[in-house]
Amino acid sequence: MARHRHRGPPGVLEENASLALLTRVATAGAGPRDMDGAAELCAELGHLPLAVEQAAAYLAQAPLLTPRDYLALLARYPADLFGAGGVPGANSERTVARAWNLTLDRIRQTQPLATDLLRLLAWYAPDRIPVGLLGGVPGTPEVTGALGLLTAYSMVTADPGTGTFAVHRLVQALTRTADPRDPHRTPDLVERARRAAAAHLQAGAARHVAGPRHLARLAGSDGAHRRLHRPLAPRD
């Protein structure tokens, strides 16, 4: 993610920088478009870079949707829905959760496998995740398409030079926090992803795909099960 100018609390963009980020990502490669409601959308998202970028990526994938239309969709996920027990942390996390749910709804309609992969990626260290830890056969049209969709919607970042992926820590924390009210984070789905990640780490170690940084917490995965907000492997 590019550097942005911040104001006030750490991690909050200046209003102009927030609007510029939304406009740049939403119009990338598409030329001029109707950005009615852009300033209001940035304000609703608290000028948080991750939330603004995810909203912009959503708009980029829906050229006829305006920021004001996105605001109407976002209204389906009021902030208080992500209060106690739903999302770890404070207002910034709940703001990102609203954009995250809206994006996941769209992704699941297009490619259900992509949502499964995101839940899996949430259990690894946040960066340099080898594609070999995703299970299945890397490079198949299904996996390639799912990862491309997650990248297009700014859910993951691909590094073609190393053949690895990165996921924002906040997206990971949200994705692996179970909530029975959220169809993308039911306890069963979160636990299934945790078990799959542990199995892929074991298989990856045997194939020398998973390095020490991704294996560091494999032995303590039972503890991770009891603390679903913590990943299986820490960042270096």
FENKA-V939566 format. One record per residue. N is the residue number from 1. RES is the residue in one small letter. OMEGA is omega as a letter, one per 30 degrees, with the letter a starting at -180 (* if undefined). NEAR is the number of other ideal C-beta (glycine too) atoms within 12 Angstrom. D_CENTER is the distance of its C-alpha to the mean C-alpha in Angstrom with 2 decimals. Layout:
{{N	RES	OMEGA	NEAR	D_CENTER} {N	RES	OMEGA	NEAR	D_CENTER}}
This chain:
{{1	m	a	23	13.01} {2	a	l	15	16.52} {3	r	a	9	18.50} {4	h	l	27	19.10} {5	r	a	19	22.00} {6	h	l	19	21.51} {7	r	l	17	23.84} {8	g	a	15	24.57} {9	p	l	13	22.12} {10	p	l	10	20.13} {11	g	l	28	16.88} {12	v	a	26	18.25} {13	l	l	33	19.27} {14	e	a	18	22.77} {15	e	a	25	23.14} {16	n	a	18	24.32} {17	a	l	24	21.54} {18	s	l	38	18.92} {19	l	l	29	20.83} {20	a	l	26	21.25} {21	l	l	38	17.56} {22	l	a	45	16.95} {23	t	a	30	20.06} {24	r	a	23	19.54} {25	v	a	35	16.21} {26	a	a	39	17.34} {27	t	a	22	20.70} {28	a	l	20	20.00} {29	g	a	12	22.42} {30	a	a	20	23.43} {31	g	a	10	26.00} {32	p	l	9	26.97} {33	r	a	24	25.53} {34	d	a	21	25.97} {35	m	l	30	23.83} {36	d	l	19	25.65} {37	g	a	27	23.96} {38	a	a	35	21.73} {39	a	l	22	23.10} {40	e	l	25	22.80} {41	l	l	42	19.13} {42	c	l	40	18.42} {43	a	l	24	20.60} {44	e	l	31	18.96} {45	l	l	43	15.58} {46	g	a	31	17.63} {47	h	l	36	17.29} {48	l	a	41	14.11} {49	p	a	37	12.82} {50	l	a	40	9.03} {51	a	l	45	9.90} {52	v	a	45	12.58} {53	e	l	40	10.84} {54	q	l	44	8.35} {55	a	l	52	11.65} {56	a	l	40	13.56} {57	a	l	37	11.66} {58	y	l	41	12.27} {59	l	a	45	15.83} {60	a	l	32	16.28} {61	q	a	31	15.83} {62	a	a	26	18.29} {63	p	a	19	21.20} {64	l	l	12	23.42} {65	l	l	30	21.08} {66	t	l	24	21.91} {67	p	l	36	20.01} {68	r	l	21	22.50} {69	d	l	26	21.60} {70	y	l	41	17.91} {71	l	l	29	19.29} {72	a	l	18	21.22} {73	l	a	26	18.27} {74	l	a	36	16.44} {75	a	l	17	19.68} {76	r	a	15	18.94} {77	y	l	32	16.55} {78	p	a	16	18.82} {79	a	a	26	17.74} {80	d	l	14	20.22} {81	l	a	22	18.48} {82	f	a	30	15.98} {83	g	a	19	18.92} {84	a	l	13	20.61} {85	g	a	18	19.11} {86	g	a	27	16.04} {87	v	l	35	13.64} {88	p	l	28	14.58} {89	g	a	22	15.94} {90	a	a	19	17.39} {91	n	a	22	17.03} {92	s	l	31	14.23} {93	e	a	32	11.89} {94	r	l	32	13.33} {95	t	l	38	12.92} {96	v	a	43	9.17} {97	a	l	43	9.35} {98	r	l	41	11.59} {99	a	a	47	9.62} {100	w	a	48	6.60} {101	n	l	39	9.62} {102	l	l	39	11.37} {103	t	a	44	8.99} {104	l	l	37	8.76} {105	d	a	24	12.50} {106	r	a	32	13.08} {107	i	a	36	11.34} {108	r	l	26	13.24} {109	q	a	15	16.36} {110	t	a	22	16.17} {111	q	a	26	15.12} {112	p	l	22	14.74} {113	l	a	26	14.40} {114	a	l	34	10.95} {115	t	l	37	9.69} {116	d	a	31	11.96} {117	l	l	42	10.71} {118	l	l	43	7.07} {119	r	l	45	9.14} {120	l	a	41	11.41} {121	l	a	47	9.36} {122	a	a	44	8.47} {123	w	l	44	12.26} {124	y	l	50	13.09} {125	a	a	34	13.66} {126	p	a	30	10.77} {127	d	a	26	12.60} {128	r	l	28	15.25} {129	i	a	43	14.17} {130	p	a	32	16.95} {131	v	l	32	16.58} {132	g	l	27	19.45} {133	l	a	39	17.42} {134	l	a	41	15.72} {135	g	a	33	19.01} {136	g	a	22	21.11} {137	v	l	12	22.51} {138	p	l	25	20.42} {139	g	l	15	21.22} {140	t	l	15	22.00} {141	p	a	14	21.35} {142	e	a	21	19.08} {143	v	l	26	16.75} {144	t	l	22	17.05} {145	g	a	20	16.33} {146	a	l	36	13.23} {147	l	l	38	11.77} {148	g	l	24	13.15} {149	l	l	33	11.53} {150	l	l	44	7.91} {151	t	a	27	9.33} {152	a	a	30	11.15} {153	y	l	37	8.50} {154	s	l	39	6.89} {155	m	l	46	3.60} {156	v	l	39	6.06} {157	t	a	28	9.46} {158	a	l	26	12.62} {159	d	a	18	15.87} {160	p	a	12	18.68} {161	g	a	7	21.27} {162	t	a	15	20.26} {163	g	a	18	18.61} {164	t	a	30	15.57} {165	f	l	37	11.82} {166	a	l	26	9.74} {167	v	l	39	6.35} {168	h	a	33	6.45} {169	r	a	27	8.51} {170	l	l	34	7.64} {171	v	l	40	4.08} {172	q	a	41	6.48} {173	a	l	30	9.21} {174	l	a	42	8.13} {175	t	a	46	7.34} {176	r	l	39	10.68} {177	t	a	39	12.63} {178	a	l	32	14.89} {179	d	a	30	16.17} {180	p	a	15	18.91} {181	r	a	21	18.54} {182	d	a	29	15.02} {183	p	l	19	15.34} {184	h	a	37	11.81} {185	r	l	36	12.53} {186	t	l	19	16.27} {187	p	a	21	18.00} {188	d	l	17	19.12} {189	l	l	30	15.82} {190	v	a	35	14.39} {191	e	l	23	17.76} {192	r	l	23	17.99} {193	a	l	38	14.84} {194	r	a	38	16.29} {195	r	l	23	19.60} {196	a	l	29	18.40} {197	a	l	42	16.70} {198	a	l	34	20.04} {199	a	l	23	22.02} {200	h	l	36	20.24} {201	l	l	40	20.75} {202	q	l	22	24.39} {203	a	l	23	24.85} {204	g	l	31	23.22} {205	a	l	24	25.60} {206	a	a	13	28.49} {207	r	a	15	27.57} {208	h	l	13	26.86} {209	v	a	25	23.29} {210	a	l	33	21.74} {211	g	a	24	23.13} {212	p	a	17	24.09} {213	r	l	26	20.90} {214	h	a	36	19.02} {215	l	a	28	22.10} {216	a	a	22	22.88} {217	r	a	28	21.75} {218	l	a	32	22.57} {219	a	a	15	25.90} {220	g	a	19	24.44} {221	s	l	28	21.98} {222	d	l	17	24.16} {223	g	l	17	23.44} {224	a	l	30	19.69} {225	h	l	24	20.47} {226	r	a	13	22.28} {227	r	a	19	19.58} {228	l	l	32	16.34} {229	h	a	28	14.42} {230	r	a	25	15.54} {231	p	l	39	14.42} {232	l	a	43	17.12} {233	a	a	37	17.49} {234	p	l	22	17.48} {235	r	l	20	16.89} {236	d	*	12	20.24}}
